[in-house]
Amino acid sequence: MIESILYKTAIYCRLSLDDGSLGESGSIQTQKMMLEKYCCDNNFTIKEVYIDDGYSGLNFDRPAFKRLIADIESGKISLVITKDLSRLGRDYLQTGYYTEQYFPLHNVRYIAVNDSVDTLIDNNDIAPFKNILNDMYAKDLSRKVKSAKRQRALNGLFISAQTPYGYIKDSTNKNHLIVDEDVRHVIELIFNMCVNGKGAPTIAKVLEEKGILNPAAYKTLKGSTRFAKLQGTNHYKWKAVTVRKILTDMVYCGHMENGKYKVENYKTKRRVKVPDSEHIVVKNTHEAIISEETFETVQTVLSARHYPAHHEHENLFKSILFCECGKRMAIAHKVGNNKKDTFYKCANHENNPHECPRSNIIQYSQIKSIIEKEIFELMNKLKHNEKAFETFVSKLKKEESKDKSSEIKKTESRINTLIKIASKLYEDYASDLINERTYKELLLRNKQEQDLLEQKLQSLKNV
């Protein structure tokens, strides 16, 4: 017992969102009380208490746990105690790493009280199996949660965390949406402007000029804490992407669309987009703000507003160039004095200068030159290795063939879409859903794009 007093003891408590609500809940309190009693009974002096309430055990990216690790690194902690192994973590590989490698390497004793695990005593053969069982439990729980969410989606229930702008949750049923009358007119205005031929950037500008709070600012005003980090930004600044998202969301004509994203892996929690054809759509689940006819007309108008690229070359570095703030660099063009300038810039700098204070512009020709130099040096190395060179050229030809085939399919698909859009535009014009000016303007753009695509398709097939 004398030796135990020398330990600089940490008790660690964890509770996941699946186990209970946020805040220092009863379960956390129970863990804490139990571990404090255990320390008292065994003469362990508690140096620090670490609590992660509302954090999954499937990863170790938890604030209190990271603080614990930092304190171990600095020599502040030499004994870690948890209620059981699952409180430390449910991923058997990572949990095993800490219990079998990290703690011993840093001369830290680890005790899981209810599982009778103590790294000071050589009787922990059962620990790896318990870790696997904890992992299996988490996987099974994830499967059940997914199944339950899917069933709720099929029933047309609202299951997202954030309500769409223009709606609020029904006070008597959190899975049912009701219209937010304070901003109903904003949604109607957005759709009406689009029907009358205005694009998303123009609509965003009009909303800002009218002094209408953007969705994030409006929700913050209503008590949401999710957008607190946006304080200090222009609360009336609307983004074109926000307007377009509203214009393409069928929730505004009374339909519920769920399953747009899915969690790819229960451990990483990475969300990936689901193809539109696989979305779960249940119609007439709540009050509509705009009519079905207006929504369909807007989709036609948006589809017709597809502009050809401003540049004459491929966007070679799309999605692979990043600003130092972590956001992707977007291609941009500037025309002046009969000269076209193409460059990459950080869109985050323009939209959120408080997050990215520097513009970080780089010329297209500059980055292209750097890459070409690297490729040239690689080719010089390859030419002295005939086998490696042949393999490289073979792979390159396959990729070029694949890219060309893909581009042909994309071009043909867009041409077919434009033909359908032209037909739909005429139907909307004949039904007085759009005026003559808008009809002629969109039809002209449609034909111009078709002509360009036909030329491109011919060129691709002739190469």
Secondary structure as UniProt FT lines:
FT   HELIX           2..5
FT   STRAND          9..15
FT   TURN            17..19
FT   HELIX           26..41
FT   TURN            42..43
FT   STRAND          46..53
FT   TURN            57..58
FT   HELIX           63..73
FT   TURN            74..75
FT   STRAND          79..82
FT   HELIX           85..88
FT   HELIX           92..97
FT   HELIX           98..102
FT   HELIX           103..105
FT   TURN            106..107
FT   STRAND          109..112
FT   TURN            113..116
FT   STRAND          117..118
FT   TURN            119..120
FT   TURN            125..126
FT   HELIX           127..154
FT   TURN            155..156
FT   TURN            165..166
FT   STRAND          167..170
FT   TURN            171..172
FT   STRAND          173..179
FT   TURN            181..183
FT   HELIX           184..195
FT   TURN            196..197
FT   HELIX           200..209
FT   TURN            210..211
FT   HELIX           215..221
FT   TURN            222..223
FT   TURN            226..227
FT   HELIX           228..230
FT   TURN            231..232
FT   TURN            235..236
FT   HELIX           240..247
FT   HELIX           250..253
FT   STRAND          256..258
FT   STRAND          261..263
FT   TURN            266..268
FT   STRAND          271..273
FT   HELIX           276..278
FT   STRAND          280..282
FT   HELIX           292..304
FT   TURN            316..320
FT   TURN            324..325
FT   STRAND          328..336
FT   TURN            337..338
FT   STRAND          339..346
FT   HELIX           347..351
FT   TURN            353..355
FT   STRAND          362..363
FT   HELIX           364..382
FT   TURN            383..384
FT   HELIX           386..430
FT   TURN            431..432
FT   HELIX           436..462
//
